[in-house]
């Protein structure tokens, strides 16, 4: 064979061998030159689902039990308390007047008197005791009274109300089973913290007055001379 042809064949064989080697090395070389990047996938954003019905509104719970009403804390003075016991109080201006004596017909078994004066206090207690006659009042409106128609009578209330009871309707009436002349009545008067008919307070009275019931200066045999009424 000619030297030129021989040289050409050798070169072609060499090129073919080199081509095979290169062909096998290209994928590895490509992987090394261009590495696969790490793919990072972003997490999908949460989607809000539209509600077809509105969210229920929470209403405040209203109690069916009404709230307790506030109560005032009241402190009473001893004399102002509704349950406080009535007592006698000092009164320098207390006034009570009654006649020292009442004259009646010696044959009478009863009398009526409205000769009383009373004043000087807000609330009054009057205790009346009779030696042998039963005493009573024509009216007891607006006053407290106890012992009507007996020998011991107590009357209490405002000064004006008690005075009205003692003087209205011909006043105080005293009735005896026999002649009333020779008997007596004792009056005890006290200013009190509030109206009361507590007879124990009569012993603490600030004023005591007695009235004697005496007979007129006539005897049972006295004869009344008729008076002639003539025409002029």
Secondary structure, DSSP 4 states (H G I P E B T S, - for coil): --HHHHHHHHHHHHHHHHHHHHHHHHHHHHHHHSPPPPP-PPPPPPPPPPPSSPPPPPPPPPPSSPPPPP-------TTT-TTPPP-B---TT-EEEE-SEEEE-TT-SEEEE--EEEESSSEEEEEEEESS-EEEES--TTSEEE-TTBSEEEEEEEHHHHHHHHHGGGSEEEE-SS--TT-EEEEEEEEBSS----GGGGGG-SEEEEEEEEE-S--TT--PPPPP----
